[in-house]
Amino acid sequence: MKRKTIIIILVSLLFACNNEELTELDKNTKVITENAQIGKGNIYTYTIGTSIPTEGGSIISKQANYFDVSEITTGSSGVIYQYKPKPDFLGKDNVELIQTFSSGGSVVGRNIIKISITVATD
């Protein structure tokens, strides 16, 4: 009986600790929605940040479906997402980016960037 009680207490503590961590990160999460339209064969550019972070970073969390180029690059103008559709593609494509911010060893915030790109004839 003591063993069951100890297991129940340990499992409860485990879930309580995990919920606090998720809740804190969720409090510092911002969702950004971007709708863009480009001509067939053109390149769409989204500036994620104007400086390169020393902590944190950016990733593509849900890749676009109809791309020749869909990538995050860094350079003198900061952190950039670029998209170029496949040559024969017309329609809507979606991509999701995550930008994280950290302080020391832990992630303290994030932006979820949802981009919907409509590719139309020129």
LUMVEXRO-643204 format. One record per residue (C-alpha): x, y, z. Coordinates in steps of 0.001 Angstrom, whole numbers. Each point is the difference from the previous one (the first is absolute). Layout:
<recs>
<rec u="X" v="Y" w="Z"/>
...
</recs>
This chain:
<recs>
<rec u="0" v="0" w="0"/>
<rec u="2856" v="2391" w="830"/>
<rec u="1601" v="-771" w="-3342"/>
<rec u="-3177" v="998" w="-1909"/>
<rec u="-249" v="3240" w="1958"/>
<rec u="3623" v="913" w="-718"/>
<rec u="-424" v="-733" w="-3722"/>
<rec u="-3154" v="2129" w="-176"/>
<rec u="1751" v="2909" w="1735"/>
<rec u="3044" v="-215" w="-2292"/>
<rec u="-2120" v="-124" w="-3161"/>
<rec u="-2067" v="2968" w="1215"/>
<rec u="3137" v="2044" w="659"/>
<rec u="1385" v="-855" w="-3413"/>
<rec u="-3129" v="1248" w="-1789"/>
<rec u="-195" v="3128" w="2173"/>
<rec u="3582" v="983" w="-879"/>
<rec u="-483" v="-594" w="-3730"/>
<rec u="-3215" v="2035" w="-94"/>
<rec u="1726" v="3004" w="1610"/>
<rec u="2778" v="-15" w="-2613"/>
<rec u="-2427" v="-226" w="-2915"/>
<rec u="-2238" v="2687" w="1440"/>
<rec u="2910" v="2441" w="404"/>
<rec u="1140" v="-508" w="-3604"/>
<rec u="-3585" v="242" w="-1244"/>
<rec u="-363" v="3354" w="1796"/>
<rec u="2949" v="1291" w="-2023"/>
<rec u="-1148" v="-1348" w="-3368"/>
<rec u="-1190" v="2402" w="-2676"/>
<rec u="-1738" v="-1230" w="-3168"/>
<rec u="611" v="2146" w="-3078"/>
<rec u="-2135" v="-540" w="-3106"/>
<rec u="1257" v="1297" w="-3333"/>
<rec u="-1885" v="-112" w="-3311"/>
<rec u="2016" v="668" w="-3131"/>
<rec u="-547" v="-55" w="-3732"/>
<rec u="2747" v="-371" w="-2588"/>
<rec u="157" v="-468" w="-3729"/>
<rec u="908" v="-3327" w="-1552"/>
<rec u="3790" v="-472" w="119"/>
<rec u="595" v="2864" w="2460"/>
<rec u="1679" v="-257" w="3398"/>
<rec u="-1776" v="853" w="3258"/>
<rec u="2150" v="1280" w="2871"/>
<rec u="-995" v="317" w="3666"/>
<rec u="2336" v="1664" w="2497"/>
<rec u="-35" v="-2039" w="3213"/>
<rec u="2453" v="2315" w="1771"/>
<rec u="2372" v="2814" w="-929"/>
<rec u="2859" v="-1357" w="2085"/>
<rec u="1447" v="-3460" w="425"/>
<rec u="-795" v="-1253" w="3523"/>
<rec u="2742" v="-1296" w="2250"/>
<rec u="-2538" v="-2203" w="1803"/>
<rec u="-3122" v="-1600" w="-1415"/>
<rec u="-581" v="-413" w="-3697"/>
<rec u="-2474" v="-657" w="-2804"/>
<rec u="-1161" v="-3203" w="-1654"/>
<rec u="-2553" v="-1109" w="-2576"/>
<rec u="-2453" v="-2046" w="2052"/>
<rec u="-2429" v="-789" w="-2865"/>
<rec u="1538" v="70" w="-3441"/>
<rec u="-1816" v="1405" w="-3034"/>
<rec u="-1206" v="-2556" w="-2551"/>
<rec u="609" v="1573" w="-3418"/>
<rec u="3412" v="1645" w="169"/>
<rec u="3270" v="172" w="-1862"/>
<rec u="1454" v="2077" w="2847"/>
<rec u="-1308" v="85" w="3582"/>
<rec u="2785" v="887" w="2405"/>
<rec u="1187" v="2157" w="2869"/>
<rec u="3231" v="1888" w="-592"/>
<rec u="2100" v="2406" w="2022"/>
<rec u="2035" v="2893" w="-1288"/>
<rec u="700" v="3685" w="385"/>
<rec u="-3734" v="794" w="-110"/>
<rec u="-831" v="-2469" w="2797"/>
<rec u="-1993" v="-3232" w="14"/>
<rec u="-2074" v="-449" w="-3168"/>
<rec u="-2495" v="-2606" w="-1236"/>
<rec u="-155" v="-393" w="-3797"/>
<rec u="-2542" v="-1874" w="-2103"/>
<rec u="-24" v="-625" w="-3748"/>
<rec u="-2776" v="-2196" w="-1403"/>
<rec u="489" v="-2864" w="-2431"/>
<rec u="-108" v="1336" w="-3582"/>
<rec u="-3397" v="-1570" w="-819"/>
<rec u="-1711" v="799" w="3328"/>
<rec u="-2960" v="2371" w="326"/>
<rec u="-2061" v="96" w="3183"/>
<rec u="482" v="216" w="3742"/>
<rec u="2939" v="-1381" w="1961"/>
<rec u="554" v="148" w="3760"/>
<rec u="3093" v="-33" w="2168"/>
<rec u="489" v="299" w="3762"/>
<rec u="3104" v="1375" w="1669"/>
<rec u="974" v="10" w="3665"/>
<rec u="2271" v="2671" w="1407"/>
<rec u="1239" v="-686" w="3538"/>
<rec u="1525" v="2332" w="2557"/>
<rec u="2149" v="-1252" w="2826"/>
<rec u="1739" v="1330" w="3042"/>
<rec u="2856" v="-2196" w="1037"/>
<rec u="-945" v="-3633" w="-374"/>
<rec u="-3793" v="187" w="-181"/>
<rec u="-2469" v="1169" w="-2633"/>
<rec u="-1962" v="2965" w="1374"/>
<rec u="-2177" v="896" w="-2977"/>
<rec u="-887" v="-788" w="-3566"/>
<rec u="-1759" v="1327" w="-3051"/>
<rec u="-1989" v="-2385" w="-2158"/>
<rec u="-135" v="1564" w="-3463"/>
<rec u="-2694" v="-1395" w="-2302"/>
<rec u="439" v="1150" w="-3591"/>
<rec u="-2589" v="-626" w="-2705"/>
<rec u="1395" v="768" w="-3459"/>
<rec u="-2268" v="288" w="-3036"/>
<rec u="1811" v="-463" w="-3291"/>
<rec u="-1838" v="1598" w="-2920"/>
<rec u="744" v="720" w="-3631"/>
<rec u="2077" v="3144" w="-564"/>
</recs>
